[in-house]
Every structure is written in C-alpha cells, then in structure tokens.
Amino acid sequence: MTSAIGFRSERGPILIALMLTMGVVAVEATVLATAVPTIVGDLGDFALFPWLFSVYLLAQAVTVPIYAKLSDIFGRKPIILVGIGLFLAGSILCGFAWNMPALIVFRALQGLGAGAVMPMTITIAGDIYTIAERAKAQGYLAAVWGISSVVGPTLGGVFSQLEIWRGIFFINVPLCLLAAWMLIRSFKEEVHKRDHRIDYAGAALLTVSMSLLILGVLQGGVSWAWDSWQSIGSFTVGGLLLATFVLVQTRAAEPVLPLWVFSRRLLLTTTLISLGVGAILIGLTSYVPVYLEGSIGVPPLAAGLALAALTIGWPISGAFAGRFYLRIGFKSTALLGLAVALVGATVLAVTASSPSVALVATACFVIGLGLGVVATPTLIAAQASVEWGDRGVVTGTNQFARAIGSAVGAAVFGAIANAAFGSGADVPAAAIISGGSAVFVAVAVVGVATLGAVVAMPATPVPGRP
C-alpha cells in the first residue's frame, strides 16, 4: 500500500500540495518569534507586538467551524483555494505594512486564510485515503509540523539578521501560488449537490462570540486586568452571544455547527481529547524556551531545538499509528499514546527544579511520541463515524477544539507562570524555575484530564480491520 500513498502515486501531487499548503501556514505560526526585535525596531510600538500572534490565532480559531461547514456544502476544493487566496493576500500586505497596527490587521487576514487551510488539508486527506491508508497520510502531514518547528524560527532569524524581515511574508507568495496550482490541476472531487440554506445568523454569532471570549482569554492579565471592564465585558457579551448561538443552532435548517456533534459520545470525547492536546502543546511551546533560557542561560537556538524534539517525536509515532489502531483499535491506541505522553510530562514536572537541556529535550521527545499516537487515531475515529457530507464539520470541530485548548491554555498557564515571575522587569532564575515547574505540573494535570476523556471514548470498530 506504500506505493498508493507515496509522492509518486496517482494521489501524490495532491498529498504534496496539501503538505506544501500546510507547511506555509505552519511556518508562519512560528517564523515571527525570532523576528520580533527587528520588526519592532523598524515599525515601533513595542507594546503592540503580542497582537501579531494573538490576532492570527484568534482569526484562525473562530473561522474553522464556518469553513468546515461550508466545505460540506460547496466542496473542499473551493474552500481551501479561498483560504490560500486570503493567506496570500495577507502575506503580501504584511510585507508592505507601514506600521504595527497595519501589520496586525494584515496578520488577521492571514489568520482568516489559515482557518480554511488547516481543517481542509486534513479533511481532504480523509476523503482521498482509506482508513488503513489514512494514518500514513496523516503521518506525512504531521511531519510538516516537525519540520516547520525548526524551519520557522531559523528562517525568521536569517531574514532578521539580514535586516530584510519583510521577506518572511514575501516568500509565501510563490509557495501559495504553487500549492494552489497543484490543487487546481490534480485534485478532482465529486460534490453531492443539493439545495442548501446557509446559516448566516449562526456564522455571525459564532464568529463574534468566540472572538470576544478568546480575546478575553488571550488578553486578560496581559493587556488589561482580569477584573477590568474590558475582561468583564468580553466574557459577559461573548457568553450571551454564545448562548444565543446555541439557541439559533437548535432552530437552523443547516446549522453551521450542528449540536449533534456534541451529543454523540465518540465525537464528544474525541473533541475533548483534541482540546487537551491543544492545551498541552501551548504549555510546552510557550514555556520550554523561556524556562531554559531564563534558568540556565541557554542560547535561544539550543532552547528551540530542545522544544523541536516534541514535534520530531510526533510525526515519527504518527506515521506508525495506523499499524497500532488496525491491530488493537482506536481507543487502545489512544490510551497507549497518552500513557507515553504522561510519562514524559511527569518526568518534565518532577525534574524541573534541576534544569537540563538534554533532559527537557528527551521529555519533550517522549511527549511528542505519545501525542502522535493520540491525535491521529482519535481524529480518524471521528472522521470514520460519519459520511462525506458531515466529515468537514467533524474535522473542523476537532481542529476548533485544539485551537480553543491552546487559547485557554495560554491564559491559564500564563496566570500560573506570572504568579511565580512577579511583576518586576528582571525575573531572577529562581523565579523562572519556579514558574516553569508550576506550568509543567499543570501540563501533567491536563494530561491526566485528557486521559479521562480517552477512557470515556467508546471502543468503536475500525473499518477494514481484519
């Protein structure tokens, strides 16, 4: 079956295009990390730079369910091409940004494109590959994240050192055009045509409510105090609009986010698992570099490579996940993976008081190995439980949950770390170690809670399994 999945197979050009498209978006999520000092030095407004990351995550997260539903109506191909187009336009505008507010607005446009690209790449892979083939295909896509985690910060550093940071965005232009051309040329899909009623009210309510809630989570305790009118207003209005959205979904002919997704035990548990995975990832990616650099003075490159071990382990295990779930089933495979991830998280939490690059890298690698055997089988189990017309919504809900997990995790872990760091400009190494230890313990706790969701996951049969 390898020849039917590889790059030289009939579906190879589609897989390459999906990997290229996902890679461009994945790199963009990390490339700015090492370029911020140069960008701020050129554009100014240092206080605004966190919005470069927050607005991208916000725009991506709130639009995932909408794009996913639209793909079930109009097909995957037009939606992913729209996503590539928006991302391309945002990249070009970012390259010409004249000040920080303009760059933030254009980053939001990039996020709107990423919100379509990420779920569509996974959904298309689910459409063109069988259950047995899908794990290997997902392994290829997972490998993109591992490569991007190293390429992104390195590329940003190179462009910054050459004092051409705008090239970070312009390099996306030929890559986006190539990916779009390959998809137009190679990807043919059969859309099941029927009359549809688009849930405009639901889409608007979901976008505005989640924007306010995620905004409150991301910026609470950062741009404003948790008890400020901004936080209270964001959560209150966002919560009311979200409740209205749920009411609208019960009455809509074709809801943008069908509530039946949360009424099925398999889909609910796999959504919760994705939520936990998103929180674990943000906890590690946000604080491993800070912990190593602040505690023992490790250079940024070495700290980044220690974190990269996480995304190296993920695609390695993800590529073999199919062999496991075809033999022992989706649930047993996920249990095995989470047990491995918890071992790594526990080691990281227990040894945090004695910082070591080698130990942190090893623990991150083990966590990555475990998560690779959790994320792939649970997503494929969810996809396999529905037909083509609902696969986009199910995949989008899964990816939406991971984005929400990251957003909420960023706020919770940030509050935990800030309690140890204090409010001073210069944080001593002891406080860094204390804050890092607290975050790593919290990551382990999230891992235990995610294990509960895996235990509650029904043991569904694997289609095509002997």
C-alpha positions as CSV (number, residue, x, y, z in Angstrom):
1,M,0.0,0.0,0.0
2,T,3.0,2.3,0.3
3,S,3.1,2.9,-3.4
4,A,-0.5,4.0,-3.3
5,I,0.2,6.7,-0.7
6,G,3.7,8.0,-1.6
7,F,4.6,11.0,-3.7
8,R,4.9,9.1,-7.0
9,S,1.4,7.6,-6.7
10,E,-1.7,8.9,-8.5
11,R,-2.6,10.9,-5.4
12,G,0.9,12.0,-4.8
13,P,0.6,15.5,-6.3
14,I,-2.5,16.1,-4.1
15,L,-0.5,15.0,-1.0
16,I,2.4,17.2,-1.9
17,A,0.1,20.2,-2.4
18,L,-1.5,19.6,0.9
19,M,1.9,19.3,2.7
20,L,3.1,22.5,0.9
21,T,-0.1,24.4,1.9
22,M,0.0,23.2,5.5
23,G,3.8,23.9,5.7
24,V,3.4,27.6,4.6
25,V,0.7,28.1,7.3
26,A,2.7,26.2,10.0
27,V,5.9,28.1,9.4
28,E,4.0,31.4,9.6
29,A,2.8,30.5,13.1
30,T,6.4,30.4,14.4
31,V,8.5,32.4,12.0
32,L,7.9,35.8,13.7
33,A,9.2,34.6,17.1
34,T,12.8,35.3,16.2
35,A,12.0,38.3,14.0
36,V,10.0,40.4,16.6
37,P,13.0,42.6,17.7
38,T,13.9,43.5,14.2
39,I,10.2,44.3,13.3
40,V,9.7,46.4,16.4
41,G,13.0,48.2,15.7
42,D,11.6,49.1,12.3
43,L,7.9,49.8,12.9
44,G,8.0,50.7,16.6
45,D,5.0,50.2,19.0
46,F,6.7,47.5,21.1
47,A,3.6,47.2,23.4
48,L,1.5,46.0,20.4
49,F,3.7,43.2,19.2
50,P,1.9,40.4,21.2
51,W,-1.1,41.1,18.9
52,L,0.9,39.8,16.0
53,F,0.4,36.3,17.5
54,S,-2.9,36.7,19.2
55,V,-4.8,38.1,16.3
56,Y,-3.5,35.3,14.0
57,L,-4.7,32.7,16.5
58,L,-8.0,34.4,17.0
59,A,-8.9,34.8,13.3
60,Q,-7.9,31.2,12.6
61,A,-9.8,29.7,15.6
62,V,-13.1,31.4,15.1
63,T,-13.4,30.7,11.4
64,V,-12.5,27.0,11.4
65,P,-16.1,25.7,12.1
66,I,-17.5,28.0,9.5
67,Y,-15.1,26.9,6.7
68,A,-15.7,23.3,7.7
69,K,-19.5,23.6,7.3
70,L,-19.1,25.4,4.0
71,S,-16.9,22.7,2.7
72,D,-19.6,20.2,3.3
73,I,-21.9,22.3,1.2
74,F,-19.7,23.5,-1.6
75,G,-16.8,21.0,-1.5
76,R,-13.3,21.1,-0.1
77,K,-11.5,22.4,-3.2
78,P,-13.1,25.9,-3.4
79,I,-12.8,26.4,0.4
80,I,-9.1,25.6,0.5
81,L,-8.4,27.7,-2.5
82,V,-10.2,30.6,-0.8
83,G,-8.1,30.0,2.2
84,I,-4.9,30.0,0.2
85,G,-6.0,33.2,-1.5
86,L,-6.7,35.0,1.7
87,F,-3.4,33.8,3.2
88,L,-1.6,35.0,0.1
89,A,-3.3,38.4,0.2
90,G,-2.5,38.8,3.8
91,S,1.1,37.8,3.3
92,I,1.6,40.4,0.5
93,L,0.0,43.1,2.6
94,C,2.1,42.2,5.7
95,G,5.2,42.6,3.5
96,F,4.2,46.2,2.7
97,A,2.9,47.1,6.2
98,W,3.9,50.7,7.1
99,N,3.3,50.5,10.9
100,M,2.5,48.0,13.6
101,P,-1.4,48.4,13.6
102,A,-1.4,47.8,9.8
103,L,0.8,44.7,10.3
104,I,-1.6,43.4,13.0
105,V,-4.6,43.9,10.7
106,F,-2.9,42.0,7.8
107,R,-1.9,39.2,10.2
108,A,-5.6,38.8,10.9
109,L,-6.2,38.4,7.2
110,Q,-3.5,35.7,7.2
111,G,-5.3,34.0,10.1
112,L,-8.6,34.0,8.2
113,G,-6.9,32.1,5.4
114,A,-5.2,29.7,7.8
115,G,-8.6,29.0,9.3
116,A,-9.6,27.4,6.0
117,V,-6.3,25.8,5.1
118,M,-5.7,23.8,8.3
119,P,-9.0,21.8,8.5
120,M,-9.3,21.4,4.8
121,T,-5.9,19.7,4.4
122,I,-6.9,17.1,7.0
123,T,-10.4,16.7,5.6
124,I,-9.2,16.2,2.0
125,A,-6.7,13.6,3.2
126,G,-9.7,11.9,4.9
127,D,-11.6,12.0,1.6
128,I,-9.0,10.6,-0.7
129,Y,-7.4,7.9,1.6
130,T,-9.0,4.8,3.1
131,I,-9.0,4.2,6.9
132,A,-6.0,1.9,6.5
133,E,-4.1,4.4,4.4
134,R,-5.1,7.5,6.3
135,A,-2.7,7.1,9.3
136,K,0.3,7.1,7.0
137,A,-1.0,10.0,5.0
138,Q,-1.6,11.9,8.3
139,G,2.0,11.0,9.2
140,Y,3.2,12.9,6.2
141,L,1.1,15.9,7.2
142,A,2.3,15.6,10.8
143,A,5.9,15.6,9.6
144,V,5.3,19.0,8.2
145,W,4.8,20.4,11.7
146,G,8.0,18.9,12.8
147,I,10.0,20.4,10.0
148,S,8.2,23.8,10.4
149,S,9.0,24.0,14.1
150,V,12.7,24.1,13.1
151,V,12.4,26.0,9.8
152,G,10.2,28.7,11.1
153,P,12.3,30.2,13.9
154,T,15.5,29.6,11.8
155,L,14.1,31.3,8.7
156,G,12.9,34.3,10.8
157,G,16.3,34.6,12.4
158,V,18.0,34.6,9.0
159,F,15.8,37.2,7.5
160,S,16.1,39.3,10.6
161,Q,19.9,39.1,10.7
162,L,20.0,40.2,7.0
163,E,17.6,43.0,8.0
164,I,15.0,42.0,5.4
165,W,12.2,40.9,7.7
166,R,9.6,41.6,5.0
167,G,11.0,38.7,3.1
168,I,9.3,36.5,5.8
169,F,6.0,37.3,4.2
170,F,7.0,37.6,0.5
171,I,8.5,34.1,0.5
172,N,4.9,32.8,0.9
173,V,3.9,34.2,-2.5
174,P,5.5,31.6,-4.8
175,L,4.7,28.8,-2.3
176,C,1.0,29.7,-2.2
177,L,0.8,30.0,-5.9
178,L,2.5,26.7,-6.4
179,A,0.2,24.9,-3.9
180,A,-2.9,26.4,-5.5
181,W,-1.8,25.4,-9.0
182,M,-1.1,21.9,-7.9
183,L,-4.5,21.6,-6.2
184,I,-6.4,23.0,-9.2
185,R,-4.6,20.7,-11.6
186,S,-4.6,17.5,-9.5
187,F,-7.5,17.5,-7.1
188,K,-10.8,16.4,-8.5
189,E,-13.8,15.9,-6.2
190,E,-17.4,14.9,-6.6
191,V,-19.6,17.2,-4.5
192,H,-23.0,15.8,-3.7
193,K,-25.2,18.7,-5.0
194,R,-28.4,19.6,-3.2
195,D,-30.3,22.7,-2.1
196,H,-28.7,24.4,1.0
197,R,-29.7,27.1,3.4
198,I,-26.6,28.8,4.8
199,D,-26.8,29.6,8.5
200,Y,-25.7,33.3,8.2
201,A,-27.0,34.2,11.7
202,G,-25.2,31.2,13.3
203,A,-22.0,32.0,11.5
204,A,-22.1,35.7,12.6
205,L,-23.0,34.8,16.2
206,L,-20.2,32.1,16.4
207,T,-17.6,34.5,15.0
208,V,-18.4,37.4,17.3
209,S,-19.0,35.4,20.4
210,M,-15.8,33.3,20.1
211,S,-13.8,36.4,19.1
212,L,-14.9,38.1,22.3
213,L,-14.3,35.1,24.5
214,I,-10.9,34.2,23.1
215,L,-9.9,37.8,23.1
216,G,-10.8,37.9,26.8
217,V,-8.8,34.8,27.5
218,L,-5.7,35.9,25.5
219,Q,-5.5,39.4,26.7
220,G,-6.8,39.1,30.3
221,G,-3.9,39.7,32.7
222,V,-1.8,40.9,29.7
223,S,-3.3,43.9,28.1
224,W,-5.7,44.5,30.9
225,A,-6.5,43.2,34.4
226,W,-8.8,40.2,34.8
227,D,-11.3,42.3,36.8
228,S,-11.2,45.3,34.4
229,W,-14.3,46.4,32.4
230,Q,-12.6,45.0,29.2
231,S,-12.4,41.5,30.6
232,I,-15.8,41.6,32.2
233,G,-17.4,43.0,29.1
234,S,-15.6,40.5,26.8
235,F,-16.8,37.5,28.8
236,T,-20.3,38.7,29.5
237,V,-21.2,39.8,26.0
238,G,-19.3,36.8,24.5
239,G,-21.2,34.4,26.8
240,L,-24.6,35.9,26.0
241,L,-23.9,35.8,22.3
242,L,-22.7,32.2,22.6
243,A,-25.9,31.2,24.4
244,T,-27.9,32.9,21.6
245,F,-25.8,31.0,19.0
246,V,-26.7,27.6,20.7
247,L,-30.4,28.6,20.6
248,V,-30.1,29.5,16.9
249,Q,-28.4,26.2,16.1
250,T,-31.4,24.3,17.5
251,R,-33.7,26.0,15.0
252,A,-31.5,26.4,11.9
253,A,-32.2,24.2,8.9
254,E,-28.5,23.6,8.4
255,P,-26.6,24.8,11.5
256,V,-23.0,25.9,11.0
257,L,-22.0,23.8,14.0
258,P,-24.6,21.0,14.4
259,L,-25.2,20.3,18.1
260,W,-25.4,16.5,17.3
261,V,-21.6,16.6,17.1
262,F,-21.6,17.0,20.9
263,S,-24.4,14.5,21.5
264,R,-22.5,11.5,20.2
265,R,-20.2,10.0,22.7
266,L,-17.4,9.3,20.3
267,L,-17.4,12.8,18.8
268,L,-17.7,14.5,22.2
269,T,-14.8,12.5,23.7
270,T,-12.5,13.0,20.7
271,T,-13.3,16.7,20.8
272,L,-12.3,16.9,24.4
273,I,-9.1,14.9,23.6
274,S,-8.2,17.5,21.0
275,L,-8.9,20.3,23.5
276,G,-6.4,18.7,25.9
277,V,-3.8,18.2,23.2
278,G,-4.1,21.9,22.2
279,A,-3.5,22.9,25.9
280,I,-0.6,20.6,26.3
281,L,1.1,21.9,23.2
282,I,0.7,25.6,24.1
283,G,2.0,24.9,27.6
284,L,5.2,23.4,26.3
285,T,5.8,25.6,23.3
286,S,5.3,28.8,25.3
287,Y,7.4,27.9,28.4
288,V,10.1,25.4,27.5
289,P,12.3,28.1,25.8
290,V,11.6,30.7,28.5
291,Y,12.4,28.1,31.2
292,L,15.7,27.0,29.7
293,E,16.9,30.5,28.6
294,G,15.9,32.1,31.9
295,S,17.1,29.4,34.3
296,I,20.5,28.3,33.0
297,G,21.1,30.9,30.2
298,V,20.7,28.5,27.3
299,P,21.0,30.3,23.9
300,P,17.7,30.7,22.1
301,L,18.7,28.3,19.3
302,A,19.5,25.5,21.8
303,A,16.2,26.1,23.6
304,G,14.4,26.0,20.4
305,L,16.0,22.7,19.4
306,A,15.0,21.2,22.8
307,L,11.4,22.1,22.1
308,A,11.7,20.9,18.5
309,A,12.2,17.4,19.9
310,L,8.5,17.5,20.7
311,T,7.5,17.9,17.1
312,I,10.1,15.5,15.9
313,G,8.6,12.7,18.1
314,W,5.1,13.4,16.9
315,P,5.4,12.6,13.2
316,I,7.6,9.6,14.0
317,S,4.9,7.9,16.1
318,G,2.1,9.4,13.9
319,A,3.5,7.5,10.9
320,F,3.2,4.2,12.8
321,A,-0.2,4.9,14.5
322,G,-2.1,3.1,11.7
323,R,-0.3,-0.1,12.4
324,F,-1.4,0.1,16.0
325,Y,-5.1,1.0,15.6
326,L,-5.5,-1.6,12.8
327,R,-4.4,-4.2,15.3
328,I,-5.7,-3.0,18.7
329,G,-8.3,-0.4,17.8
330,F,-8.7,3.4,18.1
331,K,-9.3,3.6,21.8
332,S,-6.5,1.2,22.9
333,T,-4.0,3.1,20.6
334,A,-5.0,6.4,22.1
335,L,-4.7,5.0,25.7
336,L,-1.2,3.8,24.8
337,G,-0.2,7.1,23.4
338,L,-1.4,9.2,26.3
339,A,0.3,6.9,28.8
340,V,3.6,7.5,27.0
341,A,2.9,11.3,26.9
342,L,2.1,11.3,30.6
343,V,5.5,9.6,31.3
344,G,7.3,12.4,29.5
345,A,5.1,15.1,31.2
346,T,5.7,13.6,34.6
347,V,9.5,13.5,34.1
348,L,9.4,17.1,33.0
349,A,7.4,18.2,36.0
350,V,9.5,16.2,38.6
351,T,12.9,17.3,37.3
352,A,12.0,20.9,36.6
353,S,13.8,22.1,39.7
354,S,17.1,21.0,38.1
355,P,17.1,22.4,34.6
356,S,18.9,20.3,31.9
357,V,18.7,20.8,28.2
358,A,19.2,17.1,27.5
359,L,16.5,16.1,30.0
360,V,14.0,18.6,28.7
361,A,14.6,17.6,25.1
362,T,14.2,13.9,26.0
363,A,11.0,14.5,27.9
364,C,9.6,16.6,25.0
365,F,10.5,13.9,22.5
366,V,8.7,11.3,24.6
367,I,5.6,13.6,24.9
368,G,5.7,14.1,21.2
369,L,5.8,10.3,20.6
370,G,2.8,9.9,22.8
371,L,0.7,12.7,21.3
372,G,1.4,11.4,17.8
373,V,-0.4,8.1,18.8
374,V,-3.2,10.1,20.4
375,A,-4.1,12.8,17.9
376,T,-4.1,10.7,14.7
377,P,-6.3,7.7,15.8
378,T,-8.9,9.9,17.6
379,L,-9.3,12.2,14.6
380,I,-9.6,9.3,12.2
381,A,-12.1,7.6,14.5
382,A,-14.2,10.7,14.4
383,Q,-14.0,11.0,10.7
384,A,-14.8,7.3,10.1
385,S,-18.0,7.6,12.1
386,V,-19.7,10.0,9.6
387,E,-20.3,10.2,5.8
388,W,-18.7,12.7,3.4
389,G,-21.4,15.3,3.9
390,D,-20.5,15.6,7.6
391,R,-16.8,14.9,7.6
392,G,-15.9,18.6,7.2
393,V,-17.9,19.6,10.2
394,V,-16.4,16.8,12.3
395,T,-12.8,17.6,11.3
396,G,-13.4,21.3,11.8
397,T,-14.8,20.8,15.2
398,N,-11.8,18.7,16.2
399,Q,-9.4,21.4,14.9
400,F,-11.5,24.1,16.5
401,A,-11.3,22.3,19.9
402,R,-7.5,22.2,19.6
403,A,-7.3,25.9,18.8
404,I,-9.6,26.7,21.8
405,G,-7.5,24.4,24.0
406,S,-4.4,26.4,23.0
407,A,-6.1,29.8,23.6
408,V,-7.5,28.8,27.0
409,G,-4.2,27.0,27.9
410,A,-2.2,30.1,27.1
411,A,-4.2,32.2,29.6
412,V,-4.3,29.6,32.4
413,F,-0.6,28.7,32.1
414,G,0.2,32.4,31.8
415,A,-1.6,33.2,35.0
416,I,0.3,30.3,36.8
417,A,3.7,31.5,35.5
418,N,3.1,35.1,36.3
419,A,2.2,34.3,39.9
420,A,5.8,33.0,40.2
421,F,7.5,35.5,37.9
422,G,6.2,38.6,39.7
423,S,5.8,42.0,38.2
424,G,9.4,43.0,38.0
425,A,11.1,43.7,34.7
426,D,14.1,41.4,35.6
427,V,12.9,38.0,36.7
428,P,15.5,36.0,38.6
429,A,16.5,32.5,37.6
430,A,14.9,31.0,40.7
431,A,11.5,32.5,39.8
432,I,11.9,31.3,36.3
433,I,12.5,27.7,37.6
434,S,9.5,28.0,40.0
435,G,7.2,29.3,37.3
436,G,8.4,26.7,34.8
437,S,7.9,23.9,37.3
438,A,4.3,25.1,38.1
439,V,3.5,25.2,34.4
440,F,4.9,21.7,33.7
441,V,2.9,20.3,36.7
442,A,-0.2,22.0,35.2
443,V,0.6,20.4,31.8
444,A,0.7,17.0,33.5
445,V,-2.6,17.6,35.2
446,V,-4.1,18.5,31.8
447,G,-2.7,15.2,30.5
448,V,-4.5,13.3,33.3
449,A,-7.7,15.0,32.5
450,T,-7.3,14.2,28.8
451,L,-6.7,10.5,29.8
452,G,-10.2,10.6,31.4
453,A,-11.6,11.6,28.0
454,V,-9.8,8.7,26.3
455,V,-11.1,6.3,28.9
456,A,-14.6,7.6,28.3
457,M,-14.2,7.2,24.5
458,P,-16.2,4.3,23.1
459,A,-14.3,1.3,21.7
460,T,-15.7,1.6,18.1
461,P,-14.8,-0.9,15.4
462,V,-12.1,0.1,12.9
463,P,-13.5,-0.1,9.3
464,G,-11.4,-2.5,7.2
465,R,-9.8,-4.1,10.2
466,P,-9.5,-7.9,9.9
